[in-house]
Amino acid sequence: MASNMYSQGAQVKHPKFGLGTVMFSSEERIVIKFDDHGEKKFVTNMVIGVLEKSDRQPPAEKRGSRKRKVAPAAV
């Protein structure tokens, strides 16, 4: 079916949400992580007509940073 066209890791472009990466795809649902809008879930049959394949490289995942706790100064 058409959902096989958008397997996990495929790069796509949506007219409203822009560029994204397919995270999960089945006959009923497709989950896409968009660069600027986060993760969105769609009914596959409804979104397949508006998605376009993109030949860009997947964006590098950003690693979260944690601030180090500063130990209180010994008195």
C-alpha positions in Angstrom: 0.0 0.0 0.0 1.0 3.7 -0.1 2.2 3.7 3.5 5.2 1.5 2.5 6.4 4.5 0.5 6.9 6.4 3.8 8.9 3.9 5.9 10.6 4.8 9.2 13.3 7.4 8.6 11.9 8.7 5.4 12.2 12.5 4.9 8.9 14.2 4.0 7.5 17.7 3.5 4.0 18.7 4.6 2.3 21.9 3.3 1.5 23.2 6.8 4.2 21.7 9.1 7.2 21.7 6.8 10.0 19.2 6.8 10.0 16.1 9.0 11.1 12.6 9.5 8.7 9.5 9.6 9.0 7.9 13.0 6.3 5.2 12.5 4.1 4.1 9.6 1.3 1.5 9.4 -1.8 1.0 7.3 -3.8 3.1 9.7 -1.5 5.7 11.3 1.7 7.6 10.5 3.8 9.5 13.0 6.0 12.3 11.8 8.5 14.4 13.8 8.6 17.8 12.2 11.6 20.1 12.6 9.7 23.1 13.9 6.4 21.6 15.1 7.4 18.4 17.0 5.7 15.0 16.6 2.4 14.8 14.9 0.1 11.7 14.4 -2.0 11.4 11.3 -4.5 8.9 9.8 -2.4 7.5 6.9 -5.2 7.6 4.2 -5.9 11.3 5.0 -2.3 12.6 4.9 -0.7 10.5 2.2 -2.1 12.8 -0.5 -0.5 15.9 0.8 2.9 14.6 1.8 5.9 14.9 -0.5 9.1 13.0 -0.4 12.2 15.0 0.5 15.7 14.1 -0.5 17.4 16.1 2.3 19.6 14.5 5.0 17.9 13.9 8.4 18.7 16.6 10.9 21.2 15.7 13.6 19.5 15.1 16.9 20.2 17.7 19.5 21.4 16.4 22.9 19.9 17.9 26.0 22.2 19.7 28.3 22.0 19.7 32.0 23.3 22.4 34.3 25.7 21.2 36.9 24.7 21.8 40.5 27.2 24.1 42.2 28.2 22.8 45.6 27.7 25.4 48.4 30.9 27.0 49.5 32.4 25.6 52.7 32.4 28.1 55.6 
